[in-house]
Amino acid sequence: MRAAYIERPGPAADILIGDLPTPRPGPTDVLVDVLATTVNPVDTFVRSGAYRTALPLPFVVGRDLVGRVAEAGPGVTGFRAGELVWCNSLGHDGRQGSAAERAVVPVDRLYRLPAGVDPATAVTVLHPAATAYLALFVHGRLRPGETVVVAGGAGNVGTSLVALAATAGARVVATASAADADRCRRNGAAEVLDYRTSDLVDRLRSTCPDGVDVYLDTAGRNELEPVIDLLAPRGRVVLLAGGAARPVLPVGALYQNDRAVIGFVISRATVDELAEAARTVNRMLAAGRLAPRETLPLPLSAMGEAHRMLEQGELRGRRVVIHP
């Protein structure tokens, strides 16, 4: 089968395209014909070696897929050949990735795609939406009626954060460029503030007079000192990006107000947490609440270029769709 793979961790230019043996499903695995895959920041971290994880070499890159069941292992029940399915947790912890004509998926990481949902649309939002769900509800412990600030509300993860929080009954305040304000409002934001204004913190304080219950910065700037002061008592900051950031942490303002700063990466999510997220992702997909701003179709042979473009910031909100 054709696949995009690496022989060792390294730069995007080291991604090879070629034939590898077709994988065989184990007793509790499902072999999937891959219809669509994509590229996420975490894929570049794994490929480069920045995120340390077990890599069976040669290693097929990629985390997400939408495909059709080709064959199920003898211990698998509930999936039939030809069914449309998806997964968003391949390509790390010893599992081969999704950027190939066929992929083996452990059955506890495989979910049905809702009827009528386009595979190319779905594959672009699986990772951002699951990330948003876990950040908001598992780590952020969001409750209806609370105030959420999404810094970067028009980005890939930000869009999902806004939609999920609004659907759950939270009051959502998003920061974005003026050009993206309407998009954020259509997605469920009650207020949208231009992130480029010099008085953004003051505007957030006046917009959230009772404090912010959950704050998420999708860009990973993590300027925590002013953010901590915006939090309500027992408010939470969820860190989900910006591994190189070294913010100043105002300890007194944290412990004196029962506030918390919580780190989160989806690669450490349990299979139960991923399945919980998948149920909500499927409901949102079926309702038409999750979709990319713009897609960029590319052939499998362009996987290295897709990684390079993502790392260099050239995609600018576009989501790559690759049909192996």
C-alpha positions in Angstrom: 0.0 0.0 0.0 1.1 3.6 -0.5 1.9 5.6 2.6 3.6 8.7 3.9 6.2 7.7 6.4 9.5 8.5 8.1 12.5 6.4 8.8 13.6 8.5 11.8 12.3 11.7 13.5 13.3 14.8 11.6 12.2 17.7 9.3 9.2 17.7 7.0 11.4 17.1 4.0 12.3 13.7 5.4 8.7 12.4 4.9 8.8 9.7 2.2 6.1 8.4 -0.1 6.2 4.8 -1.1 4.9 1.3 -0.6 4.8 -0.4 2.8 3.3 -3.8 3.7 -0.5 -3.6 4.2 -1.0 -3.9 8.0 -3.0 -6.8 9.5 -5.6 -6.2 12.3 -5.0 -7.9 15.6 -7.8 -9.6 17.5 -9.3 -6.3 18.7 -8.4 -4.2 15.8 -10.2 -3.0 12.7 -8.6 -2.6 9.3 -9.8 0.6 7.6 -9.7 1.8 4.0 -8.6 5.4 4.5 -10.8 7.9 2.6 -9.4 11.1 4.1 -6.7 12.3 6.5 -5.3 15.7 7.4 -2.4 17.4 9.2 -2.5 18.7 12.8 0.2 20.5 14.8 0.6 17.4 16.9 1.6 15.5 13.8 4.5 17.8 13.2 5.6 17.5 16.9 5.6 13.7 16.6 7.3 13.6 13.2 10.1 16.0 14.3 10.7 14.3 17.7 9.5 17.4 19.7 6.8 15.2 21.3 8.5 12.1 22.6 6.5 8.9 22.0 7.1 5.4 20.8 7.6 5.3 17.0 7.7 1.9 15.2 10.0 2.5 12.2 9.3 3.0 9.4 6.5 5.2 10.9 3.4 6.2 9.0 2.6 9.8 9.9 -0.8 11.2 10.8 -3.4 11.2 13.6 -6.8 11.4 12.0 -8.8 9.5 9.4 -12.2 8.9 8.0 -12.6 5.6 6.2 -14.6 2.4 5.5 -14.3 -0.8 7.5 -12.4 -3.3 5.4 -11.9 -6.1 8.0 -12.4 -6.6 11.7 -10.3 -8.8 14.0 -11.9 -11.9 15.5 -12.5 -10.2 18.8 -14.3 -7.2 17.4 -18.1 -6.8 17.5 -20.3 -4.0 16.3 -18.5 -3.0 13.1 -19.4 -4.3 9.7 -17.4 -4.1 6.4 -18.3 -1.0 4.5 -19.3 1.2 7.4 -18.0 4.7 7.5 -15.9 5.3 10.6 -13.3 7.7 12.0 -10.4 7.9 14.4 -8.4 10.8 15.8 -5.8 9.1 18.0 -3.4 7.2 15.7 0.2 8.0 15.0 1.7 8.0 18.6 2.3 5.7 21.6 3.4 2.9 19.3 0.4 3.1 16.9 1.1 3.6 13.2 -0.5 6.7 11.6 -3.3 7.4 9.2 -1.5 8.7 6.1 -1.8 5.5 4.1 -4.3 3.7 1.9 -5.1 1.4 4.8 -4.7 1.7 8.6 -5.2 -0.5 11.6 -7.3 1.1 14.4 -7.9 -0.4 17.8 -11.6 -0.9 18.2 -11.8 1.2 21.3 -10.5 4.2 19.3 -12.9 3.8 16.4 -16.3 5.6 16.0 -19.0 5.6 13.4 -19.4 8.6 11.2 -23.0 10.0 11.4 -25.1 9.5 8.2 -24.9 12.3 5.7 -21.6 13.8 7.0 -19.0 14.4 4.3 -15.7 12.5 5.2 -13.6 15.4 3.9 -15.5 17.9 6.2 -15.3 15.5 9.2 -11.6 14.8 9.0 -10.7 18.5 9.3 -12.6 19.0 12.6 -12.1 15.7 14.5 -8.9 16.7 16.2 -9.8 20.4 16.9 -13.3 19.5 18.2 -12.2 16.7 20.4 -9.4 18.9 21.8 -12.0 21.6 22.5 -14.4 19.2 24.2 -11.7 17.8 26.5 -10.3 21.3 27.3 -13.7 22.7 28.2 -15.4 19.8 30.0 -12.9 17.3 31.2 -10.1 19.8 32.2 -12.0 23.1 32.3 -15.0 21.6 34.1 -17.3 24.0 32.3 -20.9 24.3 33.6 -23.9 26.0 32.0 -24.2 29.7 32.7 -20.4 30.2 33.2 -18.4 32.7 31.3 -15.8 31.4 28.9 -13.1 33.5 27.1 -11.7 31.9 24.0 -8.5 33.8 22.8 -8.3 33.0 19.1 -12.0 32.3 18.6 -11.8 32.1 14.8 -9.0 29.5 14.6 -9.4 25.8 14.1 -9.6 24.8 17.8 -11.1 28.2 18.7 -14.0 27.7 16.4 -14.8 24.4 18.1 -14.4 25.9 21.6 -16.8 28.7 20.8 -19.4 26.3 19.3 -19.2 23.7 22.1 -19.2 26.2 24.9 -22.2 28.1 23.5 -24.1 24.9 22.8 -23.5 23.9 26.5 -25.1 27.1 27.7 -22.1 29.1 28.6 -21.6 32.8 27.8 -18.8 33.0 25.3 -16.5 35.9 24.8 -14.1 35.5 21.9 -11.1 37.5 20.8 -10.4 37.6 17.1 -9.6 40.0 14.3 -12.3 42.4 13.3 -12.7 40.6 10.0 -13.6 37.4 11.9 -16.0 38.9 14.4 -19.2 37.9 12.5 -17.9 34.4 12.1 -17.4 34.1 15.8 -20.9 35.5 16.5 -22.6 33.1 14.1 -20.7 30.3 15.9 -22.3 31.3 19.2 -20.1 34.0 20.8 -22.0 36.6 22.8 -19.2 39.1 22.5 -16.2 39.4 20.2 -13.3 41.7 21.0 -10.5 42.7 18.6 -7.4 41.0 19.9 -5.1 43.7 18.4 -6.4 46.5 20.6 -4.0 47.8 23.2 -6.7 47.9 25.9 -7.8 44.3 25.4 -7.4 43.3 29.1 -9.5 46.3 30.2 -12.2 45.5 27.6 -12.3 41.9 28.8 -12.6 43.1 32.4 -15.6 45.4 31.5 -17.2 42.7 29.3 -16.9 40.1 32.1 -17.6 42.1 35.3 -18.2 39.0 37.4 -15.0 37.4 36.2 -14.0 34.7 33.8 -14.8 31.1 34.8 -12.7 29.4 32.0 -10.0 31.0 29.9 -8.4 29.3 26.9 -5.7 30.7 24.7 -5.5 28.7 21.4 -2.5 30.7 20.2 -0.3 29.6 23.1 0.8 33.0 24.1 -0.1 32.2 27.7 0.4 35.7 29.2 -0.9 34.6 32.5 -0.2 37.5 34.8 -3.1 39.7 33.4 -5.3 36.7 32.7 -5.2 35.4 36.3 -6.6 38.8 37.5 -9.5 38.4 35.1 -10.6 35.1 36.6 -13.6 34.8 38.9 -13.1 32.9 42.2 -12.4 29.3 41.3 -11.8 30.3 37.7 -9.7 28.1 35.5 -7.1 28.7 32.8 -6.6 25.7 30.5 -3.2 25.6 28.7 -3.5 23.7 25.4 -0.8 25.3 23.3 2.5 27.2 23.6 5.0 24.6 24.8 7.9 27.1 24.6 6.1 29.9 26.6 7.6 30.8 30.0 4.9 33.0 31.6 5.0 34.8 34.9 2.7 33.1 37.3 1.1 35.3 40.1 0.9 32.7 42.8 -0.8 34.8 45.4 -3.7 35.7 43.1 -4.1 32.0 42.4 -4.3 30.4 45.8 -6.1 33.4 47.5 -9.0 33.0 45.1 -9.0 29.2 44.5 -8.0 29.8 40.9 -6.3 27.1 38.8 -4.0 26.8 35.8 -4.4 23.4 34.2 -2.2 21.9 31.5 -3.8 19.6 28.8 -2.6 17.7 25.7 -5.0 15.4 23.9 -2.3 12.8 23.3 -2.6 11.9 27.0 -6.4 11.5 26.9 -7.7 8.1 27.9 -9.8 6.0 25.6 -12.8 6.7 27.8 -12.3 10.4 27.5 -11.8 10.2 23.8 -15.0 8.2 23.4 -16.8 10.8 25.5 -15.6 13.5 23.3 -16.5 11.5 20.2 -20.1 11.3 21.2 -20.3 15.1 21.3 -18.3 15.5 18.2 -20.7 13.2 16.3 -23.7 15.1 17.6 -22.2 18.4 16.5 -21.2 17.0 13.1 -24.8 15.6 12.5 -26.2 19.0 13.5 -23.9 20.8 11.0 -22.2 22.8 13.8 -18.6 21.8 13.0 -17.0 22.8 9.7 -13.7 24.2 8.5 -13.4 27.8 7.3 -11.6 26.6 4.1 -10.0 23.3 2.9 -6.9 22.7 0.9 -7.1 19.4 -1.1 -3.6 17.8 -1.5 -2.4 14.4 -2.8 -0.7 12.0 -0.5 2.6 12.8 -2.3 2.3 16.4 -0.8 2.3 15.3 2.8 5.8 16.7 3.4 4.8 20.0 1.9 1.6 20.0 4.1 3.8 19.6 7.2 6.1 22.3 6.1 3.2 24.7 5.3 1.7 24.1 8.8 5.0 24.7 10.6 5.7 27.9 8.6 2.2 29.3 9.3 1.3 29.3 5.6 -2.1 27.6 5.9 -3.7 30.6 7.6 -6.8 28.7 8.9 -7.1 26.4 6.0 -7.3 22.7 6.7 -5.5 20.2 4.6 -7.5 17.3 3.2 -5.6 14.3 1.8 -7.3 11.4 0.0 -4.8 8.5 0.1 
